């Protein structure tokens, strides 16, 4: 019966469900879109496998694995966590022969993979789609295989290059590796290979020289005809473990390749996870509000059904049936729209470089079904929350002029608000917001505070409304009426204000936190580089080989220098290996780089020592003289003495090691920036003034802003939608006011004032919530309290959201009450 | 007091309709050439079977709806020549309304509701008169209450006080007792009668209840959108008899 009634109700008055439909549509579209994106990055393969044509690959471990054992009394818990390395360790050179001699092995090819940079007369030669350029010995060409299209195999002083690099046989190019820069001649052009990496082949006997590696990074194994694969794997495994290497088989073979050459989705996973989190939260939040409003405007009808003998349980079923129907219908266009959203966002992120260029959205029906189910669950639970009170309406309410839902006790509201509020306080107070979790935790605490505000809604909004409405009330009779209306209908104000609060709080928090990070980073960058008179970076390649950089700092006009080699270092975080950005540093003469040393002395930095950023030192409890253990980019385990703690770490790194140590163990190992004192003549070096790390920060900021744009769009539509629902439900009230002598224009002005009150209430709450989160975040960054980073931008945001609210209020008012219309009776 | 036959219009009429036609959505003829006047200081009931056009007549007479054809003069203004918001201004100045649904603003107190039309008009409210009106409808001292806290009869009396507070030339009632029980309905009618007798107010009231119509000076009957005669100094029995004839 309730099913029939529900279906009939939706079919006969689709208009009444338009608002819910739109919200459900958007929610499902966004959940499915971001779900697809997250699923796509999680399942994204590492791209093409250069080792696809061989059977097995022996390679050093490409990750740091830590196993912790915790004795919990009754049981012993063993946890293993891993972190991927950014480099590849070399295998002993003699291992190739041992592998080749293993029974069942047909061929064993030593593969040395190392990143290189090419330039023609100082202009970098780039591969399309930001693919990495990786060099190998010519013997590796047979693995994939690569085939010569033009020219011949490279001899010493020559290279064969992938066709995608656009070079011609006979051309002279400069090849830069960490061991130096050399003029070479293109001897051949090869085709084949795998997407995402451009290949450069050098003569096998030059490999050690160019790569600086002591042995191969991988050994590709082809089985002898008739050999038993399992036996060979077992035999090689035994061999390999002696040299802390592993045998990679099947799809895992690609992990034997150089990590930098394989697309890395770690950054994308966190970004899309974040997108899913934000959209999911906003969807639940907005849907609950919309459904509540929609249920509230049907109280009279519900009361009528009660008089006709419906029990509260039946009403709940009726509302549930209706919402299911509306959601299912909304899901049909929402899923394709979600696919489109995913493609558009992925495209933008590819352009920004936030995801690898070869990233593609995989449309997985399971994800779409999951999004649809999730959407339905959300709308149904939102309905049951909204209906909780409404269905208990007494039948006599139908006979009354004013219909109001039962007012419940305040206790559940206060409890419902206290729990998330306490959670937010805990997050803000206990999590170190200055660290990598800062942004995410800022969002979580913002979401928790919003939940608290929504739960406390009528009480909180009522309080703010009481003040604001009286201010507006002093603007004349319409203001007074508007004030009285908002005070009497504080729940309606809540319903409309909360989405606006959500819109402001979430987006302001994300944007301002991003701004603050950028500002603090720029500040530290400026402080760090202040002592230098000249700062330069390579223009022909990602960096300068250490040997050449040393020639620069040895110029007679240089009175002091600091050169940095970027890398990543893995730190043992209580059993969880985590990688941190780090720099190799070499200092000479006068101080050219100010790291803001707070303890110890940077001058004592040597191959066996390390300087640590303040936050990392505080978190790990390290002090000068301690000897923690690290893993370098190629997996080499080192124990270094802490000689200094420094404070200007943003945009630089958390660890500072000896430049030589880093250059030896990072596959790239190039000097990223040279800071100099004095006025040297740098002509003859491929150098130009530079600011290190700026491009990466800009890209991250752009990706961040794109996410804000998506969430702004969604919340803006939600705000407009909510206003439309709330206004549409008041026709009866407007007719009454018209009969009391209000003109259409007066009604418009009245409703504008109501919208003004609602908007101000929402902004007050939004500013308060974002202020708490941003304030805590800002203090965690550099000890300064801020409400915003850029006052104009913040004011612009307040004005923008406020204006949106006012327009969203004004437009439906003018649609429902036409200027020249007669009172709409009945 | 001049009581005029329905087919003619007299100069003393506060509201007069001449040959008024109202067609809805191009087909439904709700009013079909109605000519009727309502004299100052009179209490007129408009009656007729369901669908006879009595509510349409009231809406057209009060300027809530514009006739398709014919002429409506309300307090000396040709309503047909007016457009919103001018129409609202004329209504606000000259007309008070009492409807079956009381149309009070729940958010406002009784006092604010009563003064609302004058506030919208931007005129200085006559607070002494408003207080007197409230006292006369028996709600003295309830100024601070909210409509939701009052009974149906009390709410209708607030609506009546609001209609009277602006000293309108005519009060229109559309089934003002429709939502009330017998005795509260009777109280509201007695108040209307009292205002006509003591304050020279003019009342035009649509009703389907012969007993309610009996409080009026005159009953105008409608059938199928046309005038179907009238009855001066009605009694409930005579009204009921006429209604039985009309519905037959």
Interface residues (C-beta under 8 A of the other chain):
Chain A: X401 X402 X404 X477 X480 X481 X484 X485 X486 X487 X488 X489 X733 X735 X736 X737 X738 X739 X740 X741 X742 X743 X744 X745 X746 X819 X820 X821 X822 X823 X825
Chain B: X59 X64 X65 X66 X83 X84 X85 X87 X88 X89 X91 X92 X97 X99 X101 X102 X103 X104 X105 X106 X107 X108 X112 X113 X116 X117 X118 X119 X120 X121 X122 X146 X147 X148 X152 X155 X162 X166
